[in-house]
Amino acid sequence: MRTSIIYYFIFLFCWSFNVLAIESSKLIKLEDIEYIFDTNIQKWNQNVVFFEKKKTMEKITHKDTNVYSLKSSFNNGYIILTPMFKSSEVYMLNLEYNFPELHLNKINIQKHFDQMKPTICNIIELEGKNSVTIQLTKC
């Protein structure tokens, strides 16, 4: 009995570690965020049009702005990237993650983005078990 309990905890530990790896591999990296913050409206829109040619990416047009969003789809969800511009410079980046088959863990997501401080600051809002919105700004 004791051996089966030990195996159960080893299995649980390995499974939870695997879930963590899946989540962190889907989260955007600091280098990518810095690249987006260094772009302007024209360059961003050109990049989105270029990326839209890939099957897993889609351009989203907003009625009230001339800035595109980029939706990137995965096997088990998607992310929507929307930069906010002030005088053609990015001042905020909105990320909307949606993974219907995964239960997102806000603590792990928070740790990932907190590692980017003091360069990038964040506000994270978990919306149910499968969706999270993240606002990133330069600190």
Number of C-alpha atoms within 10 A of each C-alpha: 6 7 8 9 10 11 12 12 12 12 12 12 11 12 12 12 11 11 14 15 11 12 17 14 9 14 14 14 13 16 10 10 16 13 9 19 21 13 17 16 19 11 13 21 18 12 14 19 16 12 17 17 11 10 9 13 20 19 18 16 12 10 8 6 8 11 19 23 21 24 22 19 17 13 8 10 16 18 22 20 19 21 24 19 16 10 8 12 15 20 15 20 19 18 22 17 24 23 20 13 11 15 14 22 15 14 9 13 18 15 11 16 20 15 12 17 12 9 12 18 16 19 13 16 14 15 13 10 15 16 19 20 17 18 17 20 17 17 10
